[in-house]
Amino acid sequence: MKDVSINVSEKELSAIKALDFVRGNKTIGLGTGSTTAIFIKKLGEKIQKENLNILTCTTSFQSFLLAKEAGIPVYPVSYFSELDLSVDGADEVDPNFQLIKGGGAAHTMEKIVHSMSKTFVCIVDSTKQVSKLGEKFPIPVEILPEAISSVKKQLLEMGARDVQLRMAVKKDGPVITDNGNFVLDVRFDNFDPKDLEIRIKSIPGVVENGIFAIYRPHYVIVGGKELKRD
């Protein structure tokens, strides 16, 4: 049985370590998820304690609400053309710093924000490390609702072994993203992350997918240990 207390402790250590990248007069993109939620809370404390001039944008309604609660100045993503820093978690991290993201269905905005960032820092616990992407998590694919049948057909023709519409919890029907779209959870047995990221994105009706191979993080922090991309 997994020791949940170790998992939580590693998340907090990673979130705290990411604060080392925060200086005054920075623009910061805030990701989504349980580890990022810890970072947002710690960031708010650091801003107040050190009286830092920080401007942020968020990748989801969840992160927006957490940032406001923490007293962090939040602006729309469209306010920025680039960011000094972005911090986010991941569902999987491989040895090449390639990621699967989207467990919280926020991967479209996350990819936009991280593509704008001069320094992307990924914060995770050790359970998120994998030898290759797809070991534990499916690939989330955000799609226009009208395209569900055609996108599913093309994913299967592309070699997917399983395509499932993500269903909501405590709500009837499918998960609806902050952008008003559906999410397909897709499994492939073996794939080249960068190639598959591009191929899935090229399907008409696909908004974005959760492979982060093109916009990989510059740093990954695992349980407080900082690793830098080659």
Secondary structure per residue as TSV (DSSP state, phi and psi in degrees):
chain	resnum	aa	ss	phi	psi
A	1	M	-	360.0	136.1
A	2	K	-	-69.7	137.3
A	3	D	-	-83.1	100.8
A	4	V	H	-63.2	-32.8
A	5	S	H	-63.9	-36.5
A	6	I	H	-65.9	-42.0
A	7	N	H	-58.2	-48.0
A	8	V	H	-64.4	-41.7
A	9	S	H	-62.5	-42.8
A	10	E	H	-64.9	-39.2
A	11	K	H	-59.9	-45.4
A	12	E	H	-65.8	-40.1
A	13	L	H	-62.1	-40.0
A	14	S	H	-67.5	-42.6
A	15	A	H	-62.6	-41.9
A	16	I	H	-66.2	-41.7
A	17	K	H	-62.4	-35.5
A	18	A	H	-64.4	-21.7
A	19	L	G	-63.6	-20.1
A	20	D	G	-61.8	-23.2
A	21	F	G	-85.1	-6.9
A	22	V	-	-92.3	121.2
A	23	R	-	-126.3	175.3
A	24	G	S	-68.5	157.4
A	25	N	S	57.9	42.7
A	26	K	E	-110.3	150.2
A	27	T	E	-108.1	129.5
A	28	I	E	-131.9	132.6
A	29	G	E	-94.7	131.4
A	30	L	E	-108.2	122.5
A	31	G	-	-77.5	-161.3
A	32	T	-	-133.5	144.6
A	33	G	S	130.5	176.0
A	34	S	H	-67.4	-39.6
A	35	T	H	-72.7	-40.0
A	36	T	H	-65.2	-33.4
A	37	A	H	-59.9	-38.7
A	38	I	H	-65.7	-43.2
A	39	F	H	-60.6	-42.9
A	40	I	H	-60.6	-43.8
A	41	K	H	-62.5	-45.1
A	42	K	H	-66.4	-36.0
A	43	L	H	-63.6	-43.3
A	44	G	H	-58.9	-40.7
A	45	E	H	-65.4	-40.9
A	46	K	H	-66.9	-41.1
A	47	I	H	-60.9	-45.1
A	48	Q	H	-68.1	-42.7
A	49	K	H	-67.7	-41.1
A	50	E	H	-101.8	1.6
A	51	N	T	53.9	50.7
A	52	L	-	-83.5	147.2
A	53	N	-	-95.0	92.4
A	54	I	E	-120.8	133.7
A	55	L	E	-114.0	137.1
A	56	T	E	-131.1	162.5
A	57	C	E	-132.9	159.4
A	58	T	E	-123.0	160.1
A	59	T	S	-101.8	1.6
A	60	S	S	-162.0	163.7
A	61	F	H	-61.6	-37.5
A	62	Q	H	-58.8	-49.5
A	63	S	H	-68.0	-35.0
A	64	F	H	-59.0	-47.7
A	65	L	H	-65.4	-39.8
A	66	L	H	-64.7	-41.7
A	67	A	H	-65.3	-43.0
A	68	K	H	-63.0	-40.7
A	69	E	H	-63.1	-33.1
A	70	A	T	-85.0	0.8
A	71	G	T	78.0	23.8
A	72	I	-	-93.7	131.1
A	73	P	-	-64.1	125.0
A	74	V	B	-122.2	133.5
A	75	Y	-	-124.6	158.7
A	76	P	-	-61.9	149.6
A	77	V	G	-56.7	-35.9
A	78	S	G	-66.1	-13.1
A	79	Y	G	-68.6	-25.4
A	80	F	-	-109.1	143.8
A	81	S	S	-100.8	-22.6
A	82	E	-	-153.2	162.9
A	83	L	B	-129.6	148.2
A	84	D	S	-72.1	-36.5
A	85	L	E	-150.8	145.9
A	86	S	E	-137.1	144.2
A	87	V	E	-130.9	132.3
A	88	D	E	-159.4	163.0
A	89	G	-	-95.2	-165.1
A	90	A	-	-160.6	158.2
A	91	D	S	-87.1	-33.0
A	92	E	E	-145.1	146.0
A	93	V	E	-133.7	124.8
A	94	D	-	-97.2	174.7
A	95	P	T	-61.8	-19.5
A	96	N	T	-94.9	14.3
A	97	F	S	66.9	19.4
A	98	Q	-	-84.0	145.6
A	99	L	E	-124.7	155.5
A	100	I	E	-113.4	127.3
A	101	K	-	-130.3	165.8
A	102	G	-	118.7	9.0
A	103	G	T	-60.0	-27.8
A	104	G	T	-98.7	9.6
A	105	A	S	61.7	29.3
A	106	A	-	-114.0	16.1
A	107	H	H	-67.6	-24.6
A	108	T	H	-65.8	-52.0
A	109	M	H	-67.6	-33.4
A	110	E	H	-62.8	-40.9
A	111	K	H	-68.3	-38.0
A	112	I	H	-60.4	-48.9
A	113	V	H	-64.8	-44.7
A	114	H	H	-71.0	-26.5
A	115	S	H	-69.1	-22.6
A	116	M	T	-87.4	-9.7
A	117	S	B	-91.8	133.8
A	118	K	S	-69.2	-33.3
A	119	T	S	-137.2	113.7
A	120	F	E	-103.8	120.0
A	121	V	E	-112.1	122.5
A	122	C	E	-101.8	126.9
A	123	I	E	-116.0	123.8
A	124	V	E	-144.1	169.6
A	125	D	-	-100.5	169.9
A	126	S	G	-66.7	-18.5
A	127	T	G	-69.1	-15.3
A	128	K	G	-88.0	-6.5
A	129	Q	B	-80.5	133.1
A	130	V	-	-135.1	158.6
A	131	S	S	-77.5	-28.9
A	132	K	S	-150.8	149.1
A	133	L	T	-64.5	145.3
A	134	G	T	94.0	0.0
A	135	E	S	-62.5	-42.9
A	136	K	S	-116.1	-37.0
A	137	F	-	-114.1	145.8
A	138	P	-	-74.4	168.9
A	139	I	E	-91.2	118.0
A	140	P	E	-75.5	135.6
A	141	V	E	-128.3	112.9
A	142	E	E	-82.5	130.1
A	143	I	E	-133.0	156.4
A	144	L	-	-68.1	133.7
A	145	P	G	-52.7	-37.5
A	146	E	G	-66.4	-18.5
A	147	A	G	-98.7	9.3
A	148	I	H	-57.5	-45.0
A	149	S	H	-69.0	-45.4
A	150	S	H	-69.6	-38.3
A	151	V	H	-66.5	-44.1
A	152	K	H	-59.7	-43.3
A	153	K	H	-60.3	-45.6
A	154	Q	H	-70.1	-33.6
A	155	L	H	-65.0	-41.6
A	156	L	H	-65.4	-39.6
A	157	E	H	-66.8	-25.6
A	158	M	T	-77.8	-12.2
A	159	G	T	115.8	4.4
A	160	A	-	-62.9	137.9
A	161	R	S	-93.4	-13.1
A	162	D	E	-157.8	133.1
A	163	V	E	-133.5	117.8
A	164	Q	E	-126.4	134.2
A	165	L	E	-73.0	126.0
A	166	R	-	-73.3	125.6
A	167	M	B	-98.8	148.1
A	168	A	-	-76.9	159.0
A	169	V	S	-109.9	134.9
A	170	K	S	63.0	26.1
A	171	K	S	-157.3	134.7
A	172	D	S	-69.4	140.8
A	173	G	S	94.0	-170.2
A	174	P	B	-78.6	161.7
A	175	V	-	-63.7	135.0
A	176	I	-	-113.0	123.1
A	177	T	-	-71.6	169.7
A	178	D	T	-60.6	-19.4
A	179	N	T	-92.8	1.0
A	180	G	S	84.2	23.0
A	181	N	-	-115.6	173.8
A	182	F	E	-92.5	164.3
A	183	V	E	-127.2	127.2
A	184	L	E	-99.8	134.8
A	185	D	E	-101.3	119.4
A	186	V	E	-121.8	135.0
A	187	R	E	-117.1	129.6
A	188	F	-	-119.0	144.1
A	189	D	S	-74.3	-50.9
A	190	N	S	-138.2	134.0
A	191	F	-	-160.2	154.7
A	192	D	-	-88.1	116.9
A	193	P	H	-56.3	-47.0
A	194	K	H	-66.3	-42.6
A	195	D	H	-63.4	-45.1
A	196	L	H	-69.2	-35.7
A	197	E	H	-57.0	-45.4
A	198	I	H	-68.7	-42.6
A	199	R	H	-65.8	-43.2
A	200	I	H	-65.1	-41.5
A	201	K	H	-62.0	-25.7
A	202	S	T	-79.7	-9.7
A	203	I	S	-73.5	125.5
A	204	P	T	-58.3	132.0
A	205	G	T	100.4	-15.8
A	206	V	E	-82.4	128.5
A	207	V	E	-86.0	-49.0
A	208	E	E	-167.4	158.3
A	209	N	E	-121.8	165.6
A	210	G	S	-91.3	13.2
A	211	I	E	-84.1	125.7
A	212	F	E	-114.6	79.3
A	213	A	S	-107.3	-34.7
A	214	I	T	-74.7	-46.9
A	215	Y	T	-104.0	70.6
A	216	R	-	-76.0	156.9
A	217	P	-	-69.9	151.2
A	218	H	S	-79.5	-30.4
A	219	Y	E	-134.5	144.3
A	220	V	E	-122.4	128.9
A	221	I	E	-110.8	117.7
A	222	V	E	-113.7	109.7
A	223	G	T	57.1	32.8
A	224	G	T	93.5	-8.6
A	225	K	E	-93.6	122.4
A	226	E	E	-88.4	128.0
A	227	L	E	-119.8	135.5
A	228	K	E	-108.6	138.7
A	229	R	-	-67.6	141.5
A	230	D	-	-67.0	360.0
